[in-house]
Amino acid sequence: MRIRFWGVRGSVPTPLTPSRLRSKISSILQRVEPSDLESQEARERFLASLPPYLFSSVGGNTSCVEVELRDDLRIVFDAGTGIRELGRALAARKRPVDCRVFFSHFHWDHLQGLPFFAPAFDPSSRIAYHSPVPGFREIVEAQMRAPWFPVTMDVMRAPREWIELSGEPIAVGDATVSHRTMNHPGGCYSYMVERDGKKVIYSTDTELERSDFLRNGENAAYFENAEALIIDAQYTLDEALEKTDWGHSSFSLAADFASAWGIRRLVLFHHEPSYDDRKIETIFKSAEWYVERLASRGLEVILAREGLEIEV
């Protein structure tokens, strides 16, 4: 499975502002030495030496994660603004695609990119929408009606299905997808993709609870020994304590959870919109430090960025 990240921000889209861009450029210029400009090779070395928060960005689009099962079949988790970029990339291939879209919940930041998803307008492609929420078709269709949007989903020419999930796993190609309710205001579902004995878990908008750590059969079957856990790590620990019941977790609690269940890769996701790239990079470094102190063997911490790819 190849996992690609198209939107990693939480709550609202967070474009790079002119003032933050100027600040990045100013910081870069302060680091330049004459020797860094002597040749193309020297310039490339200098750029490669810059910290990620200066030379790149985690991105500003809201939640959308793609799991590629084969060239023509993809699982897509959530339809935040990142799904527009995914759609553009798929359309550029000029080949039909089968997309299975799974909604975690229907807050704006997980739905607002859907009207701009190019494959949904391609009659040669197929789109199937999934959610455990009864009657979710009405929820999705309603956001493309006046006065909220000028055209309805009827203009989307790709054949589409609406699949209400039961308690049983669903087959997608040679993989299976299971779901589980997580703690978030109004409800939210995580999803577990299993293929060839390997598990990937997508758990956005999750405020971890004591019950998630309980060593029982249900928890173990879902979480234990996953290859990758993509999880809400929006807050620092202090913020998480201040914002109890807001529906998000801290990076340290996410690390505790991944360590407890023997998870191999912890992907910090759903970044706080008020944080700039430097703050998010600091949280990432803090998470790495914390995992080292946990002495959790084999646990790798990864910062979700737009454009990141992970092979499982």
N, C-alpha and C positions, 0 to 999 in steps of 0.2 A: 504494500500500500504506500502510495506517495501522498503526503499531507501538505497542502499549500495554504498559506494564510493570506487572505485578501482584505480583511478588516479585523483590527485587534483592539479598537478603542471601546470603552463602555459609555453608556448614557447618551452622548451626543457626538456627532462628528467633530473632529478637532483639527482643522487645517492649520498648517504652519503659518503663523502670522508674520507680517512684514517686520515687526520689531524683533521677533525671535530669529528670523532669518538674518537680519542685520547683526544681531548679537553673535550668531554663529560665525559669520564672515569676519567680524571684528576679532573674535577669539582666535580664529585661524591665522589671520594676518599678524597677530602679536607673536605667534610661534615661529613665523618664517625667518630663516637665516639666509644670508646671501648664497651660501653653498647649496641650499635647497632649490635654487632656481637655475643652477648652472647648466642643467641638461634635462631632457625629457625623463631620463632614468632617475635623476635626482628628484624631480618633481613628483614622480610616481611613488618613490620611496617616502617622501614627505607626506603625501596624501594617505598612504597606507599606514603611517605611524599615528595618524590622528585618532583620538578616541571616537567610538561610534556615535556618541551624542553630538559630535560636531560635524562629522562627515556624512552622516546619514540621519534617518528619522525612523521611529517605530511606525509612523504613519498616522493618518487621521480618520480613516474610515471605520465605521462600526461593524459589528460582528459578522464575519462570514469566513468559514473554513471549508475547504474542499478536500475530499478524500478520493483520489483516483484509483479505481479498481481495475480498469482497463482503458484503452484509448477512447472508447466510445461510451463508457459508463462511469458516472461520478456520483458520489454522495456529497451533498452540500448541506452544511449545518448553518442555518439562519440566513436571513436575507437583509442584513444591514446594508449600509451604503457600499461595503466592499463587494457585494454581489454584482454591482455594475462593472467593476474592473474584471471580475471573473468572466462575466458575459462578453465583454469586449475581447478578452483573450480567446475565448472559445469561438466567437464569431470569426476572428481572424484566421482560424484554421480552415474555414470553409468546408466543414464536414458535419454531418448530423451528429447530435449528441443526445444521450439519454441521461437526464439529471434527476436525481431523487433528492428533493429538498425536504429536510427535517427541521421543523420549527421547535426551538426550545420553549418559547413563549411569545407573546405578541406585543411586548412593549415596543415603542417606536424604533429604538435603535437595533431591533432585530427583524424589522419588517420594511423599513422605509426605502430600501434599495430595490425592492421587487419590481416596481413599475418600469425600471430601467435595465432589466435583465434581458439582454439581446436574444439568447436562445428561445425565450418564451414567445418571440415573435416569428420564429423560423418554423414553417410548417413541416419541415423534414426532421425536426428534432422532437423529443418527447420529454415532457416535464410531469413528474409525479410529486404531489405535495403530501406530507405526512405530519400528523400530530395526534397525540392521545386525547386532545380536547374535543369533546362531542360538538358537532356542528361547526368545526373551525373553518369550513369553507366560507361561511357567511362572514366571519371575522376578516379573512383575507380579502374577499371580494369587496367588502365594505370600504376598505382603505383606497380603493380605486373607483370611487364614485364622487359625484359632486356633493358638497362643495370642496372636498378634500383633494380631488384629482380630476382633471378635465375629461379623461376617457376611462372606460370600464375595462375589465379583463377580457371582454369579448373581442377586443382588438388583438389580443395575443393569439396568434394563429397556430402555435404548436399544440398538438394534442395533449390534453392534461387530464390527470386523474387526481382524485381526492381520497386519500387513504387514512381512515381513522384507526389508530393503532390500539390493539387490545393488550392484554398482559403478556402475550406470547411474542417471542422474537420474530422478526420478519426477514425473509431472504431477499438479498439484493445481489444479483449475480451469484458468485460463490462465497459471499460473505453473509453474515447475519447481523442485524441491528436490534439491540434491546434498549429499553428505556427505563428510567427510574425517576421518581419525583424527588426534587431537591428543595432546600429551604430558601424561598425567595417570596417577597410580597406578591400576592396574586398567583403564585405557583410558577414553577419552572421545571423542565425535564432535562436531565442529562441523557446522553446516548452512548452506548458502547458498541463499537464495531469489532466483530471477531472474524478472523480469516486465517486459515492455516495454523490455528492454535495461538495466534497473536491477537492481543486486545488493544484497542485505542479508545480512550474515553474523552468525550467532549462534555464539559460541565461548566458552562458559563453561568453567570448570575447565581452563584451558590454561596450561601452563608453556612459553612460547615457546622454541624451539630455534634454533640456527644454521641448520638445514635449512629452517626456515620463511621465512628471508630470502633463500634462494638464488634467483637470477634464472633460473628455468627455466620451461618452458612450462606444466607442471602447476601450479606455484604462481601464475603469472601469470593463468591461466584462472580460478583460484578466487578469489584475493584482489585482484588489481589493479583499481583504479578503482571499488571498491565504494562505494555511496552511504552505507552505514552499517556499522560494525563494532561489534558488541556483544561486549565481551571482558572476561574475567577481569582485573581490576586490583586484586586483593585486598591487595597488599603495597606498602610503600615499597621503595626500592631496597635499603636495608640489610637489611630483613626477607627480601627475595627471595634475597639472598646467604647469609643465615643458614639459609634453609629450602630449599635446593636439593633437588630431587626430591620436594618436597611437592605439586607439581602446580598451582602458581598463579604469576601474573606480577605485576610491579610496574607502576605507572602509567607510569613513564618508558620501560620496555621496550615497553609497549603503544603509547605515542606514537611511539617509534622505528619500530615495525612499521607502524603506520598511515601514517606519513610515507613509509616506504620503498616502500609499494605504492600511493601516490597515493589513499588513501582519504579521503573527504570529511568524514565525521562519525565521531568516535571516542567510543563510549559506554562509560564506565567502569562496570563491572558486578561482581556477586558480591562485595559489600562484606564486609570482615572483621567478624565478629560482636562482637569485643571493642572495636571503634571506636564512639564516640558520634557524633552528628551533626556536632559541631564538628570532630572529627578528620577525618571524611570530607569535609567542606567544605574543610578545609585541604589535603587531598590533591588535591581538584578544582582549587583555585586553583594549587597547585604544578604540576599537569599543564598548566593553561593557560599558566603562566609558561614551562614547559619547551618547549611547542610554539612559543611565540613565539621562543625562543632557537634553535630548530631552523630557523626561517625557512621553515617548511613552508606554502607558500601554499595557502589554501583549506581547511585542516584545522581543523574545529571540534570542540572538546571538550565533551562533554555528560555530566552526572552522572546516572546511572540513579536514578530515584526511583519509588516506587509512585505510580501515577496519571499518570506522564509519557506523553505521546503524541508521536510523530514521524511526519510525512508524508513518504513517499518516492515 
